[in-house]
């Protein structure tokens, strides 16, 4: 039950996310095309995150160890997994297994669960994503 309460509290963060409203015990990472809220109590075994996707992820990448489970809370967009596009909307859940190259695009609020939790040495960037002024990715 504690895990669900933590996710609910993460979702109460006011948009747009700023360092002032991110909430106690959480950290904000602003990557320009998306913002990531990281709770300070994530463990090595599992991590939960809240994502404010302004345009989408900033790269195509894969993780050699972690399974990513994204839940779309608000907005619409698409995930690109191994060059296959999947349109998403609120309520959709996307699971990405280790070693699958992926990215996402769109204005969305997402939760992300990673098992095991993120470790930089397991994350591999394939190529960056750049966005035009309208927010569409350039391939």
C-alpha positions in Angstrom: 0.0 0.0 0.0 2.9 2.4 0.8 4.2 2.1 -2.8 0.8 3.2 -4.2 0.5 6.1 -1.8 3.9 7.3 -2.9 2.9 7.1 -6.6 -0.3 9.0 -5.9 1.7 11.7 -4.1 4.0 12.0 -7.0 1.1 12.5 -9.3 -0.1 15.5 -7.2 2.8 17.6 -8.3 1.6 20.7 -10.0 2.4 21.3 -13.7 4.6 22.8 -14.9 7.1 21.3 -12.6 9.6 23.6 -11.0 12.2 23.1 -8.3 9.9 25.0 -5.9 6.8 22.7 -6.3 8.4 19.3 -6.8 7.8 18.2 -3.2 9.8 17.1 -0.2 11.9 14.0 -0.7 11.9 14.3 -4.5 14.4 15.5 -7.0 13.8 17.2 -10.4 15.8 16.5 -13.5 14.9 18.9 -16.3 16.2 17.7 -19.7 14.4 20.3 -21.8 12.1 17.9 -23.8 11.0 16.2 -20.6 11.2 16.5 -16.9 11.8 13.6 -14.5 10.8 13.5 -10.8 12.9 11.1 -8.8 11.8 10.1 -5.2 14.7 10.0 -2.8 13.6 6.6 -1.4 13.9 4.6 -4.6 15.9 1.4 -4.0 18.5 -0.5 -6.0 16.0 -3.2 -6.8 13.2 -0.9 -8.1 12.7 2.7 -9.0 9.5 4.8 -9.6 9.5 8.0 -11.5 7.1 10.6 -12.7 7.7 12.1 -16.2 6.4 15.3 -17.6 7.0 14.8 -21.4 7.0 18.2 -23.0 8.1 16.9 -26.4 9.4 13.4 -25.7 12.6 11.6 -24.7 15.9 13.1 -25.8 17.4 9.9 -27.2 16.9 6.4 -28.4 18.4 4.1 -25.9 18.3 0.6 -24.4 19.0 -0.8 -21.0 20.8 -4.1 -20.6 19.3 -5.0 -17.2 16.1 -3.1 -16.5 12.5 -3.6 -17.5 10.7 -0.3 -18.0 6.9 -0.1 -17.3 5.3 3.2 -18.4 1.8 4.1 -17.5 0.2 7.0 -19.4 -1.7 9.2 -17.0 -2.5 12.2 -19.3 -2.0 13.3 -22.8 -1.2 11.4 -26.0 1.9 10.4 -27.9 3.7 7.4 -29.2 6.4 5.0 -28.1 8.9 3.7 -30.7 10.2 0.3 -29.7 12.7 -1.5 -32.0 11.5 0.8 -34.9 7.8 0.0 -34.3 5.5 2.9 -33.4 2.7 2.4 -30.8 0.2 5.3 -30.2 -0.6 5.8 -26.6 -3.3 7.5 -24.6 -4.4 7.8 -20.9 -4.6 4.4 -19.3 -2.2 2.6 -21.6 0.7 0.6 -20.2 3.8 0.0 -22.2 6.4 -2.6 -21.0 9.9 -2.5 -22.5 12.1 -5.4 -21.8 15.9 -5.1 -21.5 17.9 -4.7 -24.7 15.0 -3.1 -26.6 15.8 0.2 -28.3 13.1 2.8 -27.5 12.1 6.4 -27.3 8.8 8.2 -26.9 7.2 11.4 -28.2 4.3 13.6 -27.2 2.9 15.8 -24.5 2.2 13.3 -21.7 2.3 12.7 -18.0 3.7 9.2 -17.3 4.8 7.1 -14.4 7.8 4.8 -14.9 8.7 1.7 -12.9 12.1 0.3 -13.5 13.2 -3.2 -12.2 16.0 -3.2 -11.3 16.4 0.5 -10.8 18.4 2.8 -13.2 22.1 2.4 -13.2 24.1 4.6 -15.7 26.4 1.7 -16.7 23.4 -0.3 -18.0 22.0 2.5 -20.1 23.2 2.8 -23.7 22.4 5.7 -26.0 21.9 4.7 -29.7 21.3 8.2 -31.1 19.9 11.5 -29.9 16.4 12.8 -30.8 16.1 16.4 -32.0 12.8 18.3 -32.1 11.7 21.0 -34.5 10.0 24.1 -33.3 6.6 22.4 -33.6 7.7 19.6 -31.3 7.9 16.9 -33.9 11.0 14.7 -33.9 13.5 14.8 -36.8 14.7 11.4 -37.9 
